[in-house]
Amino acid sequence: MKLIKILVALLVMAAMAVPVIAEDRLSLSGQMRVRSWHTDFDSQDSTQTWADQRLRVGGKIAVAEGVSITFRTDITESNWGTTGGGNGFGSGRSGANQQWDRAHLDFTTGSLHVRAGQQYKAYGKTYALDSQDNGISVDYVIGDGAINVFFLVDNDNGGKDQSDAFLSGVKYAGKFDTVAFNVFAGNYKQNAKVGGAGLDAEEGDADVTLIGADVTIPLDAFKIVAELDFFTGDSSEVDVSGSQLDAYGTQFLLDGSMAVSDAFTLGGQFFYGEGDDEDVQYTGIGNRFGGWDPVYDVGTSLSNEQITFGRVFNIAEVARKEGPSLQLTSAGVVGGRLYTSYKANKDLTFGASAGYFVSEEDKIADVDVMALAAGMVYKVMENTTFQLQLQYTDGTLDQTAATTAAGLVGDTDIEIFRVGSGLFVNF
């Protein structure tokens, strides 16, 4: 481990041009993963098979008491066969496939913590606020609770002050005995032209506010998680007359689980998202860097990227992704799923899930979807796992005035089979 830390420290110094750092002041962690994927979209008569990889290295440099620098970089994050400008020799040769996810300063004194730089922020169990951006965040501990306030610059549009996009938020995290809760609010403000070139004065503007709360209640072998979110304000879209459309959103999550035994867990989730045939539904604010996919979550690390279900609170978004490429919005959702986890032995764990979802507002998209998933995590050796996940989606997008206007004639069947597998090594 010491050799790895020294080598990575040399890499970081070369990339960041910083002075020499003593090895005992640098802590490192990370993961190397190699994954393979297969998708079969029956409704589109399309199959794809590919592989990808990523080396992630994160570190923390203890500069002085209460002062630290944190970084995280992803190296060779690409599909196999990506040649970096056509030069061959692998995806890591061109340098284009290395990203710096985190790079921030942290100052801690007493109950106060200040973070400045590129960082990740998320509020809510549903990731109602979810973004990685540059900015500043302040935490202050008050008794058993803590307050967080942050301000991020999501897009500076080339330094033009009149065309920036900002994300801000405030959260109080508290606890009553064993019950933990969060109350939060956030705002996303986007000025014209950030959304694209050639926009009118109002088109591309957005000013969306989120208000939400979540609670986690442990009851011996049971656990209950609930969250309620509201969105309001002005969306970035306009109607045919050029008038700006309102932003709205009401969504609710209820999750109950029970540890039947030390090896077996059973749970269920209920999802509700309000639909609307006039305004624009928001299910989250921010750039969705972290993502969230509860529908196909069966305990592996494979469900949240290449084979994700999507934002469950707007089933039109899922239908657009799973089936025809249509601009459908604001259908909402009513649905639920059952999930289970079984630890067969110390090295092998299985997971499974079955869900059913329908649109809450069927004028936009009359959708019903069944989602099945099963997964396995096998510990090959220390800090090394082989993971496998299978997903099956079956549903129908019925013809509506909105689908007809988008160029779709008749009902559309949605049938998709997807498989992901991978080797993951953590260090």
C-alpha positions in Angstrom: 0.0 0.0 0.0 2.9 2.4 0.8 4.3 1.9 -2.7 0.9 2.6 -4.3 0.6 5.8 -2.3 4.0 7.0 -3.3 3.3 6.3 -7.0 0.0 8.0 -6.9 1.5 10.9 -5.0 4.0 11.3 -7.8 1.2 11.2 -10.4 -0.8 13.9 -8.5 2.3 16.1 -8.1 3.0 15.8 -11.8 -0.6 16.7 -12.7 -1.0 19.5 -10.2 2.6 20.8 -9.9 2.5 20.8 -6.0 5.4 20.6 -3.6 6.6 17.2 -2.3 4.1 15.7 0.2 5.2 13.4 3.0 3.7 9.9 2.5 2.1 9.8 6.0 0.1 12.9 5.3 -1.6 11.4 2.2 -4.4 8.9 2.5 -5.6 7.1 -0.6 -8.6 5.0 -1.6 -10.1 3.9 -4.9 -11.4 1.2 -7.2 -10.5 -0.5 -10.4 -13.4 -1.9 -12.3 -13.8 -3.8 -15.6 -17.4 -4.3 -16.8 -19.3 -5.9 -19.7 -22.8 -5.2 -20.9 -25.5 -6.6 -23.2 -28.8 -4.9 -24.2 -31.6 -6.3 -26.3 -34.3 -3.7 -27.2 -37.0 -5.9 -28.8 -39.3 -2.9 -29.6 -36.4 -1.3 -31.6 -35.0 -4.5 -32.9 -31.6 -3.5 -31.5 -28.9 -5.4 -29.6 -25.6 -4.1 -28.3 -22.6 -5.7 -26.5 -19.6 -3.8 -25.1 -17.1 -3.5 -22.3 -15.7 -0.6 -20.3 -13.2 0.1 -17.5 -12.3 2.8 -15.0 -9.5 3.3 -12.5 -10.6 5.7 -9.7 -8.2 7.2 -7.2 -9.1 9.5 -4.4 -6.9 11.1 -1.8 -6.8 13.4 1.1 -3.8 15.5 2.0 -3.5 16.6 5.6 -1.9 20.1 5.2 -2.2 21.2 8.9 -4.5 20.7 11.8 -8.0 21.4 10.5 -6.8 22.0 6.9 -6.9 19.4 4.1 -7.1 19.0 0.4 -9.3 16.3 -1.2 -9.1 15.1 -4.8 -10.6 12.3 -6.9 -9.7 11.3 -10.5 -11.0 8.8 -12.9 -8.5 7.3 -15.4 -9.2 5.4 -18.6 -12.9 5.7 -18.1 -14.2 4.6 -21.5 -15.4 1.7 -23.5 -12.9 -0.9 -24.7 -11.7 0.0 -28.1 -11.8 3.8 -27.5 -8.6 4.9 -29.2 -8.2 8.5 -28.3 -8.3 10.4 -31.6 -7.8 7.3 -33.7 -4.2 6.8 -32.5 -4.7 3.4 -30.9 -2.7 2.0 -28.0 -5.7 2.1 -25.6 -8.0 4.7 -24.2 -5.5 6.0 -21.6 -2.9 7.2 -24.2 -4.5 10.4 -25.3 -5.2 11.8 -21.9 -8.8 12.7 -22.9 -10.3 9.9 -20.7 -9.1 11.2 -17.3 -11.4 13.4 -15.3 -11.0 15.2 -12.0 -14.3 14.7 -10.1 -13.2 16.3 -6.8 -10.7 19.0 -6.0 -11.6 21.0 -2.9 -10.1 22.6 0.3 -11.6 21.8 3.7 -11.2 23.9 6.8 -12.5 22.6 10.2 -12.5 24.4 13.5 -14.7 23.5 16.4 -18.3 23.1 15.1 -17.6 24.9 11.8 -16.6 23.2 8.5 -16.0 25.1 5.3 -15.4 23.4 1.9 -14.4 25.4 -1.2 -13.7 24.0 -4.7 -15.2 21.3 -7.0 -17.5 19.2 -4.8 -20.6 17.0 -4.8 -23.8 17.9 -3.1 -27.0 15.8 -2.7 -30.1 16.3 -0.6 -32.8 13.7 0.0 -33.1 10.0 -0.1 -34.4 10.4 -3.7 -31.5 12.7 -4.7 -34.0 15.5 -5.3 -31.0 17.8 -5.3 -28.0 16.2 -7.0 -25.0 18.0 -8.5 -21.2 18.1 -8.8 -20.0 21.7 -9.4 -17.6 24.3 -8.2 -18.5 26.4 -5.2 -18.5 26.8 -1.4 -20.3 24.8 1.3 -20.6 25.5 5.0 -21.5 23.1 7.8 -22.2 24.1 11.4 -23.0 21.6 14.2 -25.7 22.6 16.6 -26.3 20.1 19.4 -27.4 16.8 17.9 -28.1 18.4 14.5 -26.2 20.2 11.8 -26.9 23.0 9.3 -25.5 22.9 5.7 -25.6 25.9 3.4 -24.0 25.9 -0.1 -23.7 27.9 -3.3 -22.5 26.3 -6.6 -21.8 27.6 -10.1 -23.3 25.1 -12.4 -22.4 26.9 -15.7 -20.7 30.2 -16.2 -21.3 30.1 -20.0 -17.8 31.2 -20.9 -17.6 33.9 -18.2 -20.6 35.9 -19.3 -22.2 37.1 -16.1 -25.6 37.6 -17.6 -25.8 33.9 -18.7 -24.8 31.9 -15.7 -26.5 29.0 -13.9 -26.4 28.6 -10.2 -27.5 26.0 -7.6 -27.9 26.8 -3.9 -29.4 25.0 -0.9 -29.8 24.8 2.8 -30.4 21.7 5.0 -30.9 20.9 8.6 -30.1 17.3 9.7 -31.4 16.3 13.1 -32.1 13.4 15.3 -34.7 12.4 17.9 -33.4 9.3 19.7 -33.0 6.8 16.9 -35.1 8.7 14.4 -33.0 10.7 11.9 -34.5 13.4 9.6 -33.5 16.1 7.1 -35.4 19.2 6.1 -34.0 21.0 3.1 -34.6 23.6 0.3 -32.8 24.3 -2.9 -32.9 26.6 -5.8 -31.7 26.3 -9.4 -31.4 29.5 -11.4 -30.5 29.5 -15.1 -30.3 32.6 -17.2 -31.0 32.6 -20.9 -28.6 31.0 -23.5 -27.1 28.6 -21.0 -29.6 26.0 -22.3 -28.5 26.5 -25.9 -27.7 29.0 -28.6 -30.3 31.1 -30.4 -32.8 31.2 -27.6 -35.3 34.0 -27.0 -35.1 36.2 -23.9 -37.3 33.9 -21.7 -36.6 30.6 -23.4 -33.7 28.9 -21.5 -34.4 30.9 -18.4 -35.2 28.8 -15.3 -35.9 29.5 -11.6 -36.9 26.3 -9.8 -37.2 25.9 -6.0 -37.2 22.6 -4.2 -38.6 22.1 -0.6 -38.4 18.7 0.9 -38.0 16.5 4.0 -37.0 12.9 4.7 -37.1 10.7 7.7 -35.5 7.3 8.7 -37.2 5.3 11.5 -35.5 2.1 12.7 -37.8 -0.2 14.7 -35.8 -3.3 15.8 -35.9 -5.5 12.7 -37.9 -3.0 10.7 -36.8 0.2 9.0 -39.1 2.9 7.5 -37.8 5.6 5.1 -40.1 8.3 3.8 -39.6 11.5 1.7 -41.8 14.3 0.4 -40.6 16.8 -2.1 -42.2 19.9 -3.8 -40.9 21.8 -6.8 -42.2 25.2 -8.0 -41.1 28.2 -10.1 -40.4 28.9 -13.8 -39.2 26.1 -16.1 -36.7 26.5 -19.0 -39.4 25.7 -21.6 -41.9 27.8 -23.4 -45.2 26.9 -25.1 -46.1 27.4 -28.8 -47.0 31.0 -28.1 -43.6 31.7 -26.6 -44.9 32.0 -23.0 -42.7 30.5 -20.3 -44.1 27.3 -18.7 -44.4 26.8 -15.0 -42.2 24.3 -13.2 -44.0 22.0 -10.7 -43.5 18.7 -8.9 -44.9 16.8 -6.0 -43.4 13.4 -5.3 -43.5 10.9 -2.4 -41.4 7.9 -1.5 -42.2 5.3 1.2 -39.8 2.4 1.8 -40.3 -0.3 4.4 -37.9 -3.2 5.0 -37.6 -6.0 7.5 -34.6 -8.2 8.5 -36.3 -11.6 8.5 -33.1 -13.2 9.6 -29.4 -12.4 9.7 -29.2 -13.5 6.1 -32.6 -12.5 4.6 -34.1 -9.0 4.1 -37.5 -8.2 2.5 -38.8 -4.8 1.6 -41.2 -2.8 -0.4 -41.3 0.7 -1.9 -44.2 3.0 -3.0 -43.6 5.8 -5.5 -45.9 8.7 -6.3 -45.2 11.6 -8.7 -47.9 14.1 -9.8 -48.4 14.4 -13.5 -49.7 17.5 -15.4 -50.7 18.0 -19.0 -49.8 21.7 -19.1 -46.8 22.5 -16.8 -43.3 21.0 -16.7 -42.6 18.3 -14.1 -39.3 18.5 -12.2 -38.1 15.4 -10.3 -34.8 16.9 -9.2 -32.5 19.9 -9.6 -28.8 19.9 -10.4 -26.8 18.0 -13.0 -27.7 14.5 -11.6 -24.0 13.5 -11.3 -24.7 11.0 -8.6 -27.8 9.4 -10.2 -30.4 7.3 -8.4 -32.1 4.1 -9.6 -34.1 2.4 -6.9 -36.1 0.3 -9.3 -33.2 -1.9 -10.4 -31.3 -1.7 -7.1 -30.6 -5.3 -6.1 -27.4 -4.7 -4.2 -24.8 -4.6 -7.0 -22.8 -1.7 -8.4 -24.3 -2.2 -11.9 -27.8 -0.7 -11.9 -27.1 3.1 -11.8 -25.2 3.8 -15.1 -25.4 1.9 -18.3 -28.6 -0.1 -17.5 -30.4 2.3 -15.3 -34.2 2.6 -15.1 -34.2 6.4 -14.9 -36.0 8.9 -12.7 -39.0 6.8 -11.6 -41.2 9.8 -10.5 -41.8 10.7 -14.2 -42.6 7.5 -16.1 -42.6 9.4 -19.4 -38.9 9.9 -18.9 -38.6 6.1 -18.5 -40.8 5.4 -21.5 -38.8 7.8 -23.6 -35.6 6.0 -22.6 -36.9 2.5 -22.7 -38.9 2.7 -25.9 -39.4 5.2 -28.7 -37.3 8.4 -28.7 -40.2 10.8 -28.0 -40.3 14.2 -26.2 -42.8 13.2 -23.6 -42.8 15.0 -20.2 -44.8 15.4 -17.0 -46.7 12.1 -16.9 -45.9 11.5 -13.2 -46.1 7.9 -11.8 -47.9 5.6 -9.4 -46.2 2.4 -8.6 -44.2 0.2 -6.3 -41.8 -2.7 -6.0 -40.8 -5.5 -3.8 -37.2 -6.3 -3.2 -35.2 -8.9 -1.3 -31.6 -9.7 -0.4 -30.2 -13.1 0.7 -26.7 -13.7 2.0 -26.0 -17.3 1.1 -22.6 -17.3 2.9 -19.8 -14.9 3.8 -18.8 -14.6 0.2 -22.0 -14.7 -1.8 -25.1 -12.4 -1.8 -28.2 -12.5 -4.0 -30.7 -9.8 -4.7 -34.0 -9.6 -6.6 -36.7 -7.0 -7.3 -40.1 -6.8 -9.0 -42.0 -3.6 -9.7 -45.0 -2.2 -11.6 -45.6 1.4 -12.6 -48.2 3.4 -14.4 -48.5 7.1 -15.5 -50.4 9.4 -13.1 -51.4 11.7 -15.9 -52.3 9.6 -19.0 -53.0 12.6 -21.4 -49.2 13.0 -21.8 -48.2 9.3 -21.9 -50.4 6.4 -21.0 -47.7 4.0 -19.8 -47.6 0.8 -17.8 -44.3 -0.9 -17.1 -43.2 -4.1 -15.3 -39.6 -4.1 -14.1 -37.8 -7.3 -12.9 -34.2 -7.5 -11.8 -31.9 -10.1 -10.1 -28.3 -9.7 -9.1 -25.3 -11.4 -7.4 -22.2 -10.3 -5.7 -19.5 -12.9 -5.1 -16.3 -12.1 -3.1 -13.5 -13.6 -5.3 -10.8 -12.7 -2.8 -10.1 -9.9 -0.4 -11.4 -6.5 -1.6 -12.3 -8.1 -4.9 -15.8 -9.0 -6.1 -17.4 -10.4 -9.3 -20.9 -8.9 -9.8 -23.7 -9.9 -12.2 -27.1 -8.3 -12.8 -30.0 -9.2 -15.1 -32.9 -6.8 -15.9 -36.2 -7.3 -17.8 -38.6 -4.5 -18.7 -42.0 -5.1 -20.2 -44.7 -2.5 -20.8 -46.9 -0.6 -23.2 -47.0 3.0 -24.3 -50.6 3.5 -25.5 -51.4 6.0 -28.2 -52.4 9.5 -26.9 -52.7 12.9 -28.6 -49.2 13.7 -27.3 -47.7 10.5 -28.9 -49.5 11.1 -32.1 -48.2 14.7 -32.2 -44.7 13.3 -31.7 -45.1 11.1 -34.8 -46.0 7.7 -33.1 -49.0 5.9 -34.6 -50.7 3.2 -32.5 -49.7 1.6 -29.3 -46.0 0.6 -28.7 -44.8 -2.4 -26.8 -41.7 -2.0 -24.7 -39.6 -5.1 -24.1 -36.0 -4.9 -23.0 -33.5 -7.4 -21.6 -30.2 -6.2 -20.2 -27.2 -7.8 -18.5 -24.3 -6.3 -16.8 -21.3 -8.0 -15.1 -18.0 -6.8 -13.7 -14.9 -7.3 -11.6 -14.4 -4.7 -8.9 -11.2 -4.2 -6.9 -11.3 -1.7 -4.0 -8.2 -0.4 -2.3 
